[in-house]
Amino acid sequence: MIIFHLRDHVTEVMVHAYMQFYNELSIIRFWNIVENRGNEEQTVEYISNFHYEGIEKEGILNQNEKIRIWVPHNSWQRELNWKCYTLADLGMELNQPKEVRHSSSMIRISNTGNWSAKEYLPMGYLENTETQTGIYWQIEHNGSWHWEVGDQNGHLYLALGGPNEIYSHWSKQLKPGDSFTTVTAAVGVTSRGLDDAMGTLTQYRRKIRRPNEDNQKLPVIFNDYMNCLWGNPTTEAEIPLIDAAAEIGCEYFCIDAGWYADGNWWDSVGEWNESKKRFPNGLKEVTDYIQKKGMIPGVWIEPEVMGIYCRLASNVPKDWFFVRHGKPVYDRSRFQLDYRNPEVRAYMDSVIDRLVREYGIGYIKTDYNIEPGIGTELYADSVGDGMLEHERCYLAWLDGIFKRHPKLVIENCSSGGLRMDYAMLSRLSIQSTSDLEDYLQYPVIAANAPTAVTPEQAAVWSYPMNHSKGVGEEELQEETIFNMVNAMLLRIHQSGHLVKLDQTRKAVVKEGIMVYKEIRHDIANAQPFWPLGLASYADTWIALGVRTEKKAYLAVWKRPGGSDSQVIPLPKELRVSKIRCIYPKTSEVLYHYKQEEHCLIIHTNKKFIGRLFEIIK
């Protein structure tokens, strides 16, 4: 580690700039501590945790010709949507002599609020196409953040940071002796392209993550929500599903939303007591049955909110909630709990402890379906300051849970993938990637997921369909296979109404899970690669690979409209002695490895396919 100590002689404000290095990784973690050593109160409106000027200096071409910026757009059911831009695309053409180059504009990507990834992932990649070099970054914060590329002093600069006054209503008063610590950011460089950048980030993320068995063993999770119970669980509905999930080889069974509500589950959240109407003999009857079938039970909760019709919400003090303009903040019929309040944390501690103790819960899906805006005015220098401190207290609350329950698995879900960040994921072992309901679109998200999270943390739904009207038997089979391949190089979030599947398709699901169990120890240590590039929603052929020292695995999808054949170039450094389709075992798709061109060629006249290949080095 290197620390630079910077002093302003006028205000006597010190900035301690930290740079944390990692063995054998071309990546550095940055953060700053601002300390007021003067005699007067100072106001901090903005401080970056990383700032570098001269990002365009390599090579002889001008910046318009060589600089490309990759931006990861992200939104509900359209997560991980990377786009590549030129400077001209973003309004930053070079049109001045170098010595006077300066403008009032910049390329800026910001997030404001408690969903850290509601419009963009907190990361990016900038490449120089002339020199084949790149710089990549992630901002490790579960709330407001900002990065920008601008021109100053004749050069382009990159600046990263957490919340600030202009874009997220954050400011901080530092009295004499006070200090403030920024959020962290990681920045790396590469001379081998985007795949190498994402591979290095994968290794780095594993180093900063809480050690846990879940990310080594990769157990298979069944969740009863998607294309299944849709938030309407009952004892009667769950028992046959539990039997079916156990039969196909699932290891966790998570009861999703609704288990606590007699009626509408959305706006009554907050007390987390079982519904006797849904579970006449108690929820424990169901969780005991899950354990009897050899699986670990799980439940869905939303720990940061209380519904406007939750009885408890009207009986607790006002400072349990975010407040603005003197009123509790609510969005989509839920109040935002304030985790700075020790009573809130104690209450939610009691909920978690009770679920673990009374029901044997070993898996908790924590969801978050609101956006409370810019923050809270209570007990804060600014509304953004209240937001930041709440977010830091929430992370500390998670740390406390794992101290008490070290084997508990907690999934990070925020309306799917709207909080993919490594403040959360350095603690939580699994991340929901989306709530996308169209399995034919999901390969875009699945293929791009390892850019944002490690493969073993990226939960992808597999929800085989149970309809049959107007759909032939062969197409139903391919639907099921396609669904399974969506998840098989990441984390299987199995769903779909298994009870309604015929035995043939149920066998296809079971086969997929068996294959996954054979390869998951490799996934836990593998590096991702994209032989067709990052996926786009316009692509009809998509591919994602992961590789270890001895093997590689390649998921390939053809979507409707795709050509009957596709050439998939393999990385130059990937030696190949054999390629075989490992799922499904009866492939019915022609493929061969062309050694001279180092590529896999696939032929099929099927409307759509998903296939999983093993590459032996």
C-alpha positions as CSV (number, residue, x, y, z in Angstrom):
1,M,0.0,0.0,0.0
2,I,1.1,3.6,-0.7
3,I,-0.4,6.6,1.1
4,F,0.1,10.2,-0.1
5,H,-0.4,12.9,2.5
6,L,-1.6,16.2,0.8
7,R,-2.0,19.5,2.7
8,D,-3.8,22.7,1.9
9,H,-1.9,25.5,3.7
10,V,-4.8,27.9,3.6
11,T,-7.5,25.8,5.2
12,E,-5.2,23.2,6.9
13,V,-7.3,20.4,5.3
14,M,-5.4,17.2,4.8
15,V,-6.1,14.5,2.2
16,H,-4.7,11.1,2.8
17,A,-4.8,9.3,-0.6
18,Y,-4.6,5.5,-0.3
19,M,-3.5,3.1,-3.0
20,Q,-3.9,-0.6,-2.3
21,F,-2.0,-3.0,-4.6
22,Y,-2.7,-6.7,-5.2
23,N,-0.1,-9.4,-6.1
24,E,0.1,-10.3,-9.8
25,L,-3.0,-8.2,-10.7
26,S,-2.7,-5.0,-12.7
27,I,-5.3,-3.3,-10.6
28,I,-5.2,-0.8,-7.7
29,R,-7.9,0.1,-5.1
30,F,-8.2,3.8,-4.3
31,W,-9.8,5.8,-1.5
32,N,-9.2,9.1,0.2
33,I,-9.6,10.4,3.8
34,V,-10.2,14.2,4.2
35,E,-9.2,15.5,7.6
36,N,-9.8,19.0,8.9
37,R,-6.8,20.1,10.9
38,G,-7.7,23.8,10.8
39,N,-9.6,26.0,13.2
40,E,-12.6,26.6,11.0
41,E,-15.4,24.4,9.8
42,Q,-15.1,23.2,6.2
43,T,-17.7,22.0,3.7
44,V,-16.9,19.1,1.4
45,E,-19.1,19.1,-1.7
46,Y,-17.1,16.7,-3.9
47,I,-14.0,14.6,-3.6
48,S,-12.9,12.0,-6.1
49,N,-11.3,8.7,-5.1
50,F,-9.4,8.5,-8.4
51,H,-8.3,11.2,-10.9
52,Y,-6.0,10.6,-13.8
53,E,-5.1,13.1,-16.5
54,G,-3.7,12.1,-19.9
55,I,-5.8,9.0,-20.7
56,E,-5.4,9.7,-24.4
57,K,-1.6,10.3,-24.5
58,E,-0.5,6.9,-25.9
59,G,-0.1,6.7,-29.7
60,I,0.0,9.4,-32.4
61,L,-3.6,9.5,-33.6
62,N,-5.8,12.1,-32.3
63,Q,-8.3,11.2,-29.6
64,N,-11.3,11.2,-31.9
65,E,-9.8,8.4,-33.9
66,K,-8.6,6.1,-31.2
67,I,-10.6,6.5,-27.9
68,R,-13.6,4.3,-27.3
69,I,-15.7,4.3,-24.1
70,W,-17.7,1.2,-23.1
71,V,-20.7,2.1,-20.9
72,P,-22.8,-0.6,-19.1
73,H,-26.4,0.5,-19.3
74,N,-28.6,-1.2,-16.8
75,S,-32.3,-1.1,-16.1
76,W,-35.1,-3.4,-15.0
77,Q,-35.3,-6.5,-17.2
78,R,-32.6,-4.9,-19.5
79,E,-29.6,-5.4,-17.3
80,L,-25.9,-5.5,-18.4
81,N,-26.5,-3.8,-21.7
82,W,-23.0,-2.6,-22.7
83,K,-22.6,-0.1,-25.5
84,C,-19.4,1.2,-27.1
85,Y,-19.1,4.9,-28.0
86,T,-16.7,7.2,-29.7
87,L,-16.0,10.6,-28.2
88,A,-18.0,12.2,-31.1
89,D,-21.0,9.9,-30.2
90,L,-21.0,11.6,-26.8
91,G,-20.4,15.1,-27.9
92,M,-16.7,15.4,-27.1
93,E,-15.1,15.8,-30.5
94,L,-11.6,17.3,-30.6
95,N,-12.0,20.6,-32.4
96,Q,-9.3,22.8,-30.8
97,P,-5.5,22.9,-30.8
98,K,-4.1,20.8,-28.1
99,E,-2.6,23.8,-26.2
100,V,-6.0,25.5,-25.7
101,R,-8.1,22.3,-25.3
102,H,-10.6,22.8,-22.6
103,S,-14.4,22.8,-22.6
104,S,-17.3,23.3,-20.2
105,S,-18.7,19.8,-21.1
106,M,-17.8,16.3,-20.1
107,I,-19.0,12.7,-20.5
108,R,-20.6,11.9,-17.2
109,I,-22.3,8.9,-15.8
110,S,-24.0,9.2,-12.5
111,N,-26.3,7.3,-10.1
112,T,-28.4,9.1,-7.5
113,G,-30.2,7.1,-4.9
114,N,-30.3,3.7,-3.2
115,W,-30.4,1.5,-6.3
116,S,-26.7,1.6,-7.3
117,A,-27.3,0.2,-10.8
118,K,-30.7,1.4,-11.8
119,E,-29.4,3.1,-15.0
120,Y,-25.8,2.1,-15.3
121,L,-23.5,-0.4,-13.6
122,P,-20.9,1.4,-11.4
123,M,-18.1,0.6,-13.7
124,G,-16.7,1.3,-17.2
125,Y,-14.0,0.6,-19.7
126,L,-12.0,3.0,-21.9
127,E,-9.8,1.7,-24.7
128,N,-7.2,3.1,-27.1
129,T,-7.8,1.3,-30.4
130,E,-4.4,2.5,-31.8
131,T,-2.2,1.1,-29.0
132,Q,-4.6,-1.8,-28.0
133,T,-4.5,-0.6,-24.4
134,G,-7.4,0.0,-21.9
135,I,-8.2,1.3,-18.5
136,Y,-11.2,-0.1,-16.6
137,W,-12.8,0.6,-13.2
138,Q,-15.5,-0.1,-10.7
139,I,-16.9,2.1,-8.0
140,E,-17.6,0.0,-4.9
141,H,-20.6,1.7,-3.4
142,N,-24.3,0.7,-2.9
143,G,-25.8,4.1,-3.6
144,S,-24.9,7.4,-5.3
145,W,-21.7,7.6,-7.4
146,H,-20.3,9.5,-10.3
147,W,-17.6,9.2,-13.0
148,E,-16.6,11.6,-15.7
149,V,-14.3,12.0,-18.7
150,G,-13.5,15.6,-19.5
151,D,-10.7,17.7,-21.1
152,Q,-8.4,19.9,-19.1
153,N,-4.9,21.3,-19.6
154,G,-4.8,19.9,-23.1
155,H,-5.6,16.3,-22.1
156,L,-8.5,14.0,-21.3
157,Y,-9.0,13.0,-17.7
158,L,-10.9,10.3,-15.9
159,A,-12.4,11.0,-12.4
160,L,-14.3,8.6,-10.2
161,G,-16.1,9.2,-7.0
162,G,-19.1,8.5,-4.7
163,P,-21.9,11.0,-4.0
164,N,-21.4,14.7,-4.5
165,E,-23.4,17.9,-4.2
166,I,-24.2,18.6,-7.9
167,Y,-25.5,15.1,-8.9
168,S,-26.6,13.5,-5.6
169,H,-27.3,16.3,-3.1
170,W,-24.4,15.3,-0.9
171,S,-22.3,17.6,1.2
172,K,-20.5,17.1,4.5
173,Q,-19.6,19.6,7.2
174,L,-16.2,18.9,8.8
175,K,-15.6,20.6,12.1
176,P,-12.0,21.0,13.3
177,G,-10.8,17.5,14.0
178,D,-13.4,15.8,11.8
179,S,-12.6,13.5,8.9
180,F,-14.5,11.9,6.0
181,T,-13.6,8.7,4.1
182,T,-14.7,8.3,0.5
183,V,-16.1,5.2,-1.0
184,T,-13.5,2.9,-2.7
185,A,-12.9,2.4,-6.4
186,A,-10.7,-0.1,-8.3
187,V,-8.8,0.8,-11.4
188,G,-6.8,-1.4,-13.7
189,V,-5.0,-1.3,-17.0
190,T,-4.6,-3.8,-19.8
191,S,-2.8,-4.3,-23.1
192,R,-4.8,-7.4,-24.0
193,G,-8.3,-6.1,-24.4
194,L,-11.7,-6.2,-22.7
195,D,-11.6,-9.9,-22.0
196,D,-8.4,-9.5,-20.0
197,A,-9.8,-6.5,-18.2
198,M,-12.9,-8.4,-17.1
199,G,-10.8,-11.4,-16.2
200,T,-8.6,-9.3,-13.9
201,L,-11.7,-7.8,-12.3
202,T,-12.9,-11.3,-11.7
203,Q,-9.7,-12.2,-9.9
204,Y,-9.8,-9.0,-7.9
205,R,-13.4,-9.4,-6.9
206,R,-12.6,-12.9,-5.5
207,K,-9.8,-11.3,-3.4
208,I,-12.0,-8.6,-1.8
209,R,-15.0,-10.9,-1.2
210,R,-15.9,-12.4,2.1
211,P,-14.6,-16.0,2.1
212,N,-17.6,-18.3,2.1
213,E,-18.5,-21.9,1.2
214,D,-21.3,-20.8,-1.2
215,N,-18.9,-19.4,-3.7
216,Q,-16.8,-22.6,-3.6
217,K,-19.6,-25.2,-3.7
218,L,-22.2,-23.4,-5.9
219,P,-25.3,-25.2,-4.7
220,V,-28.3,-25.3,-6.9
221,I,-31.2,-23.1,-5.8
222,F,-34.9,-23.6,-6.5
223,N,-37.0,-20.5,-6.1
224,D,-40.8,-20.7,-6.4
225,Y,-41.4,-17.4,-8.1
226,M,-40.6,-17.2,-11.8
227,N,-43.0,-18.9,-14.2
228,C,-44.2,-20.7,-11.1
229,L,-46.1,-19.4,-8.0
230,W,-45.6,-15.7,-8.8
231,G,-45.8,-14.6,-5.1
232,N,-48.7,-16.8,-4.2
233,P,-47.2,-19.6,-2.0
234,T,-49.3,-22.0,0.1
235,T,-48.7,-25.2,1.8
236,E,-50.8,-27.0,-0.8
237,A,-48.8,-25.5,-3.7
238,E,-45.3,-25.9,-2.1
239,I,-45.3,-29.6,-1.1
240,P,-45.4,-31.0,-4.6
241,L,-42.9,-28.4,-5.8
242,I,-40.6,-29.4,-3.0
243,D,-40.8,-33.0,-4.1
244,A,-40.1,-32.1,-7.7
245,A,-37.2,-29.8,-6.8
246,A,-35.6,-32.5,-4.7
247,E,-36.1,-35.1,-7.5
248,I,-34.2,-33.0,-10.1
249,G,-31.3,-32.4,-7.6
250,C,-31.8,-28.9,-6.1
251,E,-30.0,-28.2,-2.9
252,Y,-31.8,-25.0,-1.6
253,F,-35.5,-24.3,-1.8
254,C,-36.5,-20.6,-1.5
255,I,-40.1,-19.6,-0.7
256,D,-40.4,-16.2,-2.5
257,A,-42.7,-13.3,-1.8
258,G,-46.1,-13.6,-0.2
259,W,-45.5,-16.1,2.6
260,Y,-46.3,-13.4,5.3
261,A,-49.5,-11.9,3.8
262,D,-53.1,-13.2,3.8
263,G,-53.8,-11.1,0.7
264,N,-51.8,-8.6,-1.4
265,W,-48.2,-9.1,-0.4
266,W,-46.8,-5.9,-1.9
267,D,-47.9,-3.1,0.5
268,S,-48.1,-5.1,3.8
269,V,-44.4,-6.0,4.0
270,G,-42.5,-5.3,7.2
271,E,-43.6,-7.6,10.1
272,W,-42.4,-10.9,8.6
273,N,-44.8,-13.2,10.4
274,E,-46.2,-16.2,8.5
275,S,-49.7,-16.1,7.1
276,K,-51.9,-18.7,8.7
277,K,-54.3,-18.5,5.8
278,R,-51.5,-19.6,3.4
279,F,-49.9,-22.0,5.8
280,P,-52.7,-23.4,8.2
281,N,-50.2,-25.6,10.1
282,G,-47.5,-23.0,10.0
283,L,-44.6,-22.2,7.8
284,K,-42.5,-24.6,9.8
285,E,-44.4,-27.5,8.4
286,V,-43.1,-26.5,4.9
287,T,-39.5,-25.7,6.0
288,D,-39.3,-29.0,7.9
289,Y,-40.5,-30.8,4.8
290,I,-37.8,-29.0,2.7
291,Q,-35.2,-30.3,5.1
292,K,-36.7,-33.8,5.1
293,K,-36.2,-33.8,1.4
294,G,-32.5,-33.1,1.8
295,M,-32.6,-29.4,0.9
296,I,-31.9,-26.2,2.9
297,P,-35.0,-23.9,3.2
298,G,-34.9,-20.2,2.3
299,V,-37.3,-17.3,2.3
300,W,-37.7,-14.0,0.6
301,I,-37.7,-10.7,2.6
302,E,-37.3,-7.0,1.9
303,P,-35.5,-5.8,4.9
304,E,-35.2,-2.1,4.0
305,V,-38.9,-1.3,3.7
306,M,-42.2,-1.3,5.4
307,G,-45.5,-1.3,3.5
308,I,-47.9,1.6,4.0
309,Y,-50.4,-1.0,5.3
310,C,-48.0,-2.7,7.6
311,R,-49.5,-2.5,11.1
312,L,-46.0,-1.9,12.6
313,A,-45.4,1.1,10.4
314,S,-48.0,3.2,12.1
315,N,-46.7,2.4,15.6
316,V,-43.0,3.2,15.3
317,P,-41.3,6.6,15.7
318,K,-40.9,8.8,12.7
319,D,-37.1,8.5,12.7
320,W,-37.4,4.8,11.7
321,F,-37.9,6.1,8.2
322,F,-36.3,8.4,5.7
323,V,-37.9,11.9,6.0
324,R,-37.9,14.8,3.5
325,H,-40.0,18.0,3.8
326,G,-41.0,16.8,7.3
327,K,-42.8,13.7,6.0
328,P,-41.8,10.0,5.8
329,V,-40.5,9.0,2.4
330,Y,-42.3,6.3,0.5
331,D,-42.2,4.9,-3.0
332,R,-44.5,2.4,-4.6
333,S,-46.5,2.0,-1.3
334,R,-43.4,1.3,0.9
335,F,-41.7,3.4,3.5
336,Q,-37.8,3.5,3.4
337,L,-36.3,2.3,6.7
338,D,-33.3,4.3,8.0
339,Y,-30.5,1.9,9.1
340,R,-28.7,4.7,11.0
341,N,-31.4,4.1,13.7
342,P,-30.1,1.4,16.0
343,E,-33.8,0.4,16.8
344,V,-34.3,-0.4,13.1
345,R,-31.2,-2.6,13.0
346,A,-32.1,-4.3,16.2
347,Y,-35.6,-5.1,14.9
348,M,-34.3,-6.5,11.6
349,D,-31.7,-8.5,13.6
350,S,-34.5,-10.1,15.5
351,V,-36.3,-11.0,12.3
352,I,-33.2,-12.7,10.8
353,D,-32.4,-14.5,14.0
354,R,-36.0,-15.7,14.4
355,L,-36.1,-17.1,10.8
356,V,-32.9,-19.0,11.3
357,R,-33.8,-20.2,14.8
358,E,-37.4,-21.2,14.4
359,Y,-37.6,-22.3,10.7
360,G,-34.1,-23.5,10.1
361,I,-33.6,-21.0,7.3
362,G,-30.2,-21.2,5.6
363,Y,-30.9,-19.0,2.6
364,I,-32.4,-15.5,2.5
365,K,-33.3,-13.7,-0.7
366,T,-33.1,-10.0,0.2
367,D,-35.1,-8.0,-2.3
368,Y,-35.4,-4.2,-2.7
369,N,-38.2,-2.8,-4.9
370,I,-38.3,0.9,-4.2
371,E,-36.1,4.0,-5.0
372,P,-36.3,6.5,-2.1
373,G,-34.6,9.3,-4.0
374,I,-31.9,11.6,-2.9
375,G,-31.9,10.7,0.9
376,T,-33.2,11.9,4.2
377,E,-33.0,15.2,6.0
378,L,-33.0,13.9,9.5
379,Y,-29.8,14.1,11.5
380,A,-27.7,14.9,8.5
381,D,-25.6,17.7,6.9
382,S,-27.5,17.1,3.7
383,V,-30.0,14.6,2.3
384,G,-27.2,12.9,0.5
385,D,-25.2,12.6,3.7
386,G,-28.2,10.9,5.3
387,M,-28.3,8.5,2.4
388,L,-24.6,7.7,2.5
389,E,-24.6,7.0,6.2
390,H,-27.7,4.8,5.9
391,E,-26.0,2.8,3.2
392,R,-22.9,2.3,5.3
393,C,-25.0,1.3,8.3
394,Y,-26.8,-1.2,6.2
395,L,-23.5,-2.8,5.1
396,A,-22.4,-2.9,8.8
397,W,-25.8,-4.6,9.6
398,L,-25.0,-7.3,6.9
399,D,-21.5,-7.8,8.5
400,G,-23.2,-8.4,11.9
401,I,-25.5,-11.0,10.4
402,F,-22.6,-13.0,9.1
403,K,-20.8,-12.8,12.4
404,R,-23.8,-14.4,14.0
405,H,-24.7,-16.8,11.2
406,P,-21.5,-17.4,9.1
407,K,-23.1,-20.2,7.0
408,L,-26.2,-18.2,6.1
409,V,-26.4,-17.5,2.3
410,I,-27.9,-14.2,1.4
411,E,-28.9,-13.3,-2.1
412,N,-28.7,-9.7,-3.3
413,C,-31.8,-8.9,-5.3
414,S,-33.1,-5.4,-6.1
415,S,-36.0,-5.8,-8.6
416,G,-33.6,-8.2,-10.3
417,G,-30.2,-6.6,-10.9
418,L,-30.5,-3.0,-9.9
419,R,-27.9,-3.1,-7.1
420,M,-24.9,-4.9,-8.7
421,D,-22.0,-3.4,-6.8
422,Y,-19.1,-4.6,-4.8
423,A,-20.0,-2.8,-1.6
424,M,-22.8,-5.4,-1.5
425,L,-21.1,-8.2,-3.3
426,S,-18.0,-8.1,-1.2
427,R,-20.3,-9.4,1.5
428,L,-23.2,-11.3,-0.2
429,S,-22.3,-14.4,-2.1
430,I,-25.0,-14.4,-4.8
431,Q,-26.5,-11.7,-7.0
432,S,-29.8,-11.7,-8.9
433,T,-29.1,-10.7,-12.4
434,S,-32.6,-9.9,-13.7
435,D,-36.3,-10.6,-13.4
436,L,-36.5,-10.9,-17.2
437,E,-39.5,-13.1,-18.1
438,D,-38.5,-13.9,-21.7
439,Y,-36.0,-16.8,-21.7
440,L,-35.0,-16.0,-25.3
441,Q,-33.7,-12.6,-24.3
442,Y,-32.0,-13.8,-21.1
443,P,-28.8,-15.0,-22.9
444,V,-27.8,-11.3,-23.4
445,I,-27.9,-10.8,-19.6
446,A,-26.4,-14.2,-18.8
447,A,-23.5,-13.8,-21.2
448,N,-22.6,-10.3,-20.0
449,A,-23.1,-11.1,-16.3
450,P,-19.4,-11.9,-15.6
451,T,-18.5,-8.3,-16.5
452,A,-20.3,-7.1,-13.4
453,V,-20.0,-10.0,-11.0
454,T,-17.9,-13.2,-10.7
455,P,-19.5,-16.2,-12.5
456,E,-20.2,-18.0,-9.2
457,Q,-22.1,-15.0,-7.8
458,A,-24.3,-14.4,-10.9
459,A,-27.7,-16.0,-10.4
460,V,-29.6,-16.6,-13.6
461,W,-33.2,-17.9,-13.8
462,S,-33.9,-21.2,-15.6
463,Y,-37.7,-21.4,-15.9
464,P,-38.8,-24.1,-18.3
465,M,-42.2,-23.4,-19.8
466,N,-45.2,-25.6,-19.1
467,H,-47.4,-24.4,-22.0
468,S,-48.1,-26.7,-25.0
469,K,-50.7,-24.9,-27.1
470,G,-49.4,-24.4,-30.6
471,V,-45.9,-25.5,-29.7
472,G,-44.4,-28.7,-31.1
473,E,-42.7,-31.3,-28.9
474,E,-39.3,-30.6,-30.4
475,E,-39.6,-26.9,-29.7
476,L,-40.7,-27.6,-26.1
477,Q,-37.6,-29.6,-25.7
478,E,-35.4,-26.8,-27.0
479,E,-37.1,-24.3,-24.7
480,T,-36.1,-26.4,-21.7
481,I,-32.6,-26.9,-22.9
482,F,-32.2,-23.2,-23.8
483,N,-33.4,-22.2,-20.3
484,M,-30.9,-24.5,-18.6
485,V,-28.0,-23.3,-20.7
486,N,-28.9,-19.7,-19.7
487,A,-27.7,-20.5,-16.2
488,M,-25.2,-23.4,-16.5
489,L,-21.9,-21.3,-16.5
490,L,-23.1,-19.1,-13.7
491,R,-25.4,-19.9,-10.7
492,I,-28.6,-21.9,-11.4
493,H,-31.7,-20.2,-10.1
494,Q,-34.1,-23.0,-11.0
495,S,-37.8,-22.2,-11.2
496,G,-40.6,-23.0,-13.6
497,H,-43.6,-25.1,-12.5
498,L,-41.8,-28.4,-12.3
499,V,-44.9,-30.3,-11.3
500,K,-46.6,-29.4,-14.6
501,L,-43.6,-30.5,-16.7
502,D,-43.9,-33.8,-18.5
503,Q,-41.4,-36.5,-17.6
504,T,-39.3,-36.0,-20.7
505,R,-38.7,-32.3,-20.1
506,K,-38.2,-32.8,-16.4
507,A,-35.5,-35.3,-17.3
508,V,-33.9,-32.6,-19.5
509,V,-33.8,-30.3,-16.4
510,K,-32.4,-33.0,-14.2
511,E,-29.7,-33.8,-16.8
512,G,-28.7,-30.1,-16.9
513,I,-28.4,-30.0,-13.1
514,M,-26.3,-33.2,-13.1
515,V,-23.9,-31.7,-15.7
516,Y,-23.7,-28.5,-13.7
517,K,-22.7,-30.4,-10.6
518,E,-19.9,-32.0,-12.6
519,I,-18.4,-28.7,-13.7
520,R,-19.2,-26.2,-11.0
521,H,-15.9,-26.6,-9.2
522,D,-14.3,-25.3,-12.3
523,I,-16.7,-22.3,-12.6
524,A,-15.8,-21.2,-9.1
525,N,-12.2,-20.5,-10.2
526,A,-12.7,-19.8,-13.9
527,Q,-12.0,-16.7,-16.0
528,P,-14.7,-15.5,-18.4
529,F,-14.2,-14.8,-22.2
530,W,-16.5,-13.7,-25.0
531,P,-15.5,-15.2,-28.4
532,L,-18.3,-13.2,-30.2
533,G,-17.8,-10.1,-28.1
534,L,-20.2,-8.8,-25.4
535,A,-23.8,-9.7,-26.2
536,S,-26.3,-7.2,-27.5
537,Y,-30.1,-7.5,-27.8
538,A,-29.7,-7.4,-31.6
539,D,-27.5,-10.5,-31.6
540,T,-28.9,-13.7,-32.9
541,W,-25.8,-15.8,-31.9
542,I,-24.3,-15.3,-28.5
543,A,-21.5,-17.1,-26.7
544,L,-20.0,-17.0,-23.2
545,G,-16.9,-19.0,-22.2
546,V,-15.2,-19.6,-18.9
547,R,-11.7,-21.2,-18.6
548,T,-9.4,-22.7,-16.1
549,E,-5.8,-24.0,-16.6
550,K,-6.9,-27.4,-17.9
551,K,-10.4,-26.9,-19.4
552,A,-12.8,-24.4,-20.8
553,Y,-16.6,-24.4,-21.2
554,L,-18.5,-22.6,-23.8
555,A,-22.2,-21.7,-23.8
556,V,-23.7,-21.0,-27.2
557,W,-27.1,-19.7,-28.1
558,K,-28.8,-19.3,-31.4
559,R,-31.9,-17.0,-31.1
560,P,-34.8,-16.8,-33.6
561,G,-33.7,-15.2,-36.8
562,G,-30.1,-16.5,-36.6
563,S,-28.3,-18.0,-39.5
564,D,-28.1,-21.8,-39.8
565,S,-24.3,-21.8,-39.2
566,Q,-22.0,-19.8,-37.0
567,V,-18.2,-19.5,-36.7
568,I,-17.1,-19.0,-33.2
569,P,-13.4,-17.9,-33.0
570,L,-11.6,-19.1,-29.9
571,P,-9.0,-17.1,-27.9
572,K,-5.5,-17.5,-29.3
573,E,-4.1,-18.6,-26.0
574,L,-6.7,-21.3,-25.6
575,R,-5.1,-24.6,-26.7
576,V,-7.6,-27.2,-28.0
577,S,-7.2,-30.9,-28.1
578,K,-10.9,-31.8,-28.0
579,I,-14.3,-30.2,-28.1
580,R,-17.5,-32.0,-27.2
581,C,-21.1,-31.0,-26.4
582,I,-21.8,-31.9,-22.8
583,Y,-25.4,-30.6,-22.6
584,P,-27.6,-31.9,-23.8
585,K,-25.9,-35.2,-24.4
586,T,-28.0,-36.0,-27.4
587,S,-27.1,-32.7,-29.1
588,E,-28.8,-33.0,-32.6
589,V,-26.6,-30.1,-33.7
590,L,-23.6,-30.5,-36.0
591,Y,-20.4,-28.9,-34.9
592,H,-16.7,-29.3,-35.5
593,Y,-13.4,-27.6,-34.5
594,K,-11.4,-26.1,-37.4
595,Q,-7.8,-26.2,-36.3
596,E,-6.3,-24.0,-39.0
597,E,-8.6,-21.1,-38.1
598,H,-8.9,-22.1,-34.4
599,C,-12.6,-21.8,-34.3
600,L,-15.7,-23.8,-33.5
601,I,-18.3,-24.1,-36.3
602,I,-21.9,-24.9,-35.5
603,H,-24.6,-25.9,-38.0
604,T,-28.3,-26.2,-37.2
605,N,-31.7,-25.5,-38.9
606,K,-33.5,-25.3,-35.6
607,K,-35.3,-22.0,-34.8
608,F,-33.3,-21.6,-31.6
609,I,-30.8,-23.6,-29.6
610,G,-28.8,-23.5,-26.4
611,R,-25.7,-25.8,-26.1
612,L,-22.9,-26.2,-23.7
613,F,-19.5,-27.4,-24.9
614,E,-16.4,-28.6,-23.0
615,I,-13.0,-27.7,-24.4
616,I,-10.2,-29.9,-23.2
617,K,-6.8,-28.3,-23.6
